[in-house]
Amino acid sequence: MRFLDIKTDFAFKKVFGSADSKDILISFLNAIIDFENNRKIQDLTIVDPYNIPMLKGMKDTFVDVKAQLDDGSWVIIEMQMLNHEGFEKRVLYNAAKNYSIQLTKGDAYYLLNPVIALTITDFILFDTSSELINNFKLIEKKQFIEYSDDIELIFIELPKFIKTETELKTIQDKWLYFIKNAGDLDYIPNNIEQELEKAFDIANEANLSVEELELQHKKKDWIYIQKSSIELATKTGLKQGIEEGINKASTAIALNLLEKGIDIVTIAEVTSLPESEIKQLLQKASEQ
């Protein structure tokens, strides 16, 4: 038995955004979001449900699952595998955009419904926080008075979730374990809720069409290439930075020794700089 990697855009959209995923999404959101007065979602409408043609055209590492809750609130769920410059601003922009587009010209502002942007990342976003889930609202900076709960940003950082299967206690634990680890499992864990069993069934590769499997493999390959490119760029940049730092330090030492009248051969041995480069340094120093 093999399951999709839920962290990919295709799999995440299929599990949580399919036409028949309402009960799955309700269970997941009730497990993750701490609604006021212990309210639980009873119903929701999934907007822009999963379909293969839409996913085929996607050239990105994130996907939105959008739903309107039974109280009129909107929830935008995003799975993001790779960090990039401006990521936090894009999340805020997306939430604000979905808040503002509810009104058409002439509509009253009281018609606006709250928007919750739930973002799941496969990387550490807040390295100064040990919290698995970080929740942001508009509040007064000194007295922490809440201005409005109309826009709420919730971030879940999967690398901070380290529980093993035997340590899963709550429904929240089980959902996060599913999202993070389903792609590495070859069995359905014991003692899971009905909605989680259904999610595993949807993610089971045996239940996918040939077209869906091909799309999933292409998405995984594309993300792997992106990750590898970032890692290579990081390593190359780090190596170049170290080399430049060493070269600058050697040059500074060489100039200091030249001022003290040390001969070029000795300086070359101490700094590992070529004698020709040291001669150029000496010439520039004499011209100044």
N, C-alpha and C positions, 0 to 999 in steps of 0.2 A: 504494500500500500504506500502510495506516494501522494504528498499534498503540495499545493502551490505555495510558493513563498509569498505570504500575505503582504509583505512590505513592498512588493512591486505594484505599480499603478493598476495593471490589469487585474491581479488577484484581489486587491483591496476593493476595487470597484465592483467586482463580481460578487464577493461575499457580502459586502455591506450596502451595495447600491443596486442590487437586482430588484426586479419588480416584486419578487416573492421574499425579499429580505427584511420586510417590515418588523417582524418579531425579533429577528437577530439584531437589527439596529436599535430597537427599543431596549432590549436587554443590555446591549453594550453601553448605550448612553446613560441608562439608569445606574449602571455600575461605575461609570467614570465621572459623571457630572454631579456635583453636590448642589442640587436644587434647593431653593429656600423652602423652609417649613416642611422639609423632608418630602417634598412633592415627587411623585414618580410619573413618568410619561406613560400615558395610557394608549395614545395613538399618535401617528405621524404620517406625513405624506412625503415620499421620496421623490425629489425633483431630478429630472434628467437621469433616468435610470441607466444602468449598464447596457451598452450595446457595442458589438465588435467594430462596426464601421467607425464610430467615434474614437475608439481606442487605437485603431490602426493609424490614425493621423497624428497621434500624440508623440512629440519628440521631447519629452521632459521627464523629470524624476518625481513629479508629484501628481496627485489627482484629487479632485474634490468630490465628496459625496455630500449632497445638500438635501436637507429635509426641513419641513415646517412641522413644528410640534402642535399638540392639541390645544395649547394656549395661544397659538399664533406666533410664537417665537421661531426664529430661524437658527439652524445649526449647520455650520459648514465644517466638515471633517476632512482633514488633509493629511495624507501620508507622504512624508518627505525623506528620501534616502540620502541625499547629498546636500551639504551646506554650500552656500554661495554668498557672494557679497550682496548686501541689501536684503537678505532673506527675511529678517525681522520686520523691515519696513514693508515688504510685500505682503506679509501676513496681516499687518495692521491696515494696509491699503485695501486688501481684499475684504476685510471685515467692514471697514467704513463704506466701501462701495456697495456692498450688499445691504447695508443699513440705509443708504441714501436713495438707492434705486427703487425702494418700495413706494415712493411718492411720485405722482405725476403732477404736472403744473396745476396749481390751484388746490391741491390736497392739503388738509390740515395736518400739522405736525403730530398731533396726538394719535394719528393713525399709524405712526411708526411702531413696529414691533421690535423687541430686543433681538440682537444677533450674537450668537456664541460661535467663536472660531476655535475649534478644537484641532490642534496640530500635533501630530505624532512624528517624532524625528528618530532616525536611525543613527544619530550622532549626538554628542554632548553640545548643548546650546548654552546652558548657564553653568559654566564650570565653577562658579563661586557658590552655587547652591547644591546641597546634597539631596534636595527634594526630587522625587520621581515626577511629581506633577506640580507645576507652577501655574498659579491662577492670577490674572491681572484684571483690574477694574479701574475706573476713574474715581480717584479719591483725593481728598485734601491732604497735602504733604505733611503737615504738622499734626493735625488732629485726627487724621484718617477718617474724615467724614466722607461718606459715599456720595458722590455727585449724581451718578446715574449707573444703573446696571444694564443699560441698553446695549453696550458693547462690552463683551467679556472675551478675553483671550486665555485659552487653556493650552498649556504645552506639556506633552508627555515625552520624556527622553528615554527611549528603549534601552540604551546601554546601561542605564541606572537600575533597570529591572533585572535582578540577578537570582531570583528565586528558582529553585528546581521544582520538578513535578511534585515531589513529596512535600514541599513546603507551601503548596498552594492551599490557601484557606478560604479566601473570599471569591465572589464572582468576579470582582475586579482583577484579582490575581490571575484567574483562569483566562480571562479575555486577553490580558497583556501577554501571558505565556503563549496563547494561541497565535497572536499577531507576530511575536518575536520568533517563535520556534517551530511553527507548523511545517515550514519548508524543510526542516531537518528530521521530522518524525516519520516513522513508518507504521504507526498505530495510533488509535484514538485513546487518549488517556481515560482512566477510570473516574467515576464519580463526577461527571460534568453535567451541567444543566442541558435541558432539551435544545435550547437555542444554540448552545455551543456544539452539540452533536450535529445539528443541521448545518452549522457553519463548516464543520469538518467535512461533512458530506458534499457541500458545494465546492470545497477546496480539493476534494479528492480528484486526482488527475484521471482516474478511471472513468469519471462521469463527464469528462470534457470532450468536446469534439476535436477532430484533427486540427481544424482552423484555430480553435482556442489554444490548444497546446503549442502550436507553432507561434502564435502571438506571444504567449507567455515566455517561451524560450528566447524570442527576439528581444523582448523587453529586458530579460535578465542579462543577455549578452550586452545590450546597449548600456545598461547601468554598470556592468563590470568594466566596460571600456572606459566609461567616464571616471569611475573610481581609480582605475589603474593610471589614467592620464594625470589625475590630481596628485596621486602618490608619487609618480615619476617627476612631476613638476616640483613638488615639495622637496624631494630628495636632491634634485639637480640644483634647485635654488639654495638649499642648505649647504651643499658641497661648495658651490660657487662663493657663498658668503664666507664660509670658513677659509677658503683659499685666499679670498680678497683680504680677510682680516689678518691672516698670517703674513701675506705679502706686505701689507701696510706696516705691520709691526717690525718686520725685517728691515724695511726701508728706513724706518725711524731709528732703529739701532745702528744701521750702517751710517746714517748721517751723523749721529752722535759720535761714533768712533772716528769718522773722518775729521770732525772738528778737533778731536784729541790727537790727531796726527798718526793714527794707527795705519799701517800699510794695507794696501788693497788685498793682498793675498790672505792676510790674517782675517780681515773683515769678511771675505768670501767664505772662509772656513767657519766663522762664527755664525753668520746669517744664512748660509747656503744660497746666497744670491750669486749669479754669474759675475765674474770680474768685469765683463763689459758693461753690465748694468751699474756696477759700483763706480766705474770710470765716468759714466754719464752723470751719475749723481754728483761726483766730484766736480765735473765740468760746470754743471748748473749752479752748484754752490759758489764756484769761483766767479761766475758771471754776475751774481747778485751783489 
